[in-house]
Amino acid sequence: MAAAYAAVSSGAPPPLLPSRASPNTSDGRDSDVATPHADKILRRQRNTIAARKYRQKKVDRIDELEAMLKEMTRERDDLRIRLARQEAETEALKSIMRADAKK
């Protein structure tokens, strides 16, 4: 079991396990006795792979969201600068109009 776990945790492909359709042993006993253990190992390996895949997908999504946040923050800052310039221009034009109105 430790060897199977080490192979799964190292990222190597899972080892081949005996199938359920294995022939009977020479003394006539059915080999399905070992199958539940093998099934448990196989399920564990699949679960480990699925969990690893889920965690990676979660990390990728967080990276994607952080990139979007960075882009939106930059865009917001650019818009704030643009707004400040527009407000300054508006105020300058208003003061020119007030000066012309006084003449």
Secondary structure, DSSP 8 states (H G I E B T S, - for coil): -HHHHHHHHTT--------TT----TTS--GGGTHHHHHHHHHHHHHHHHHHHHHHHHHHHHHHHHHHHHHHHHHHHHHHHHHHHHHHHHHHHHHHHHHHHH-
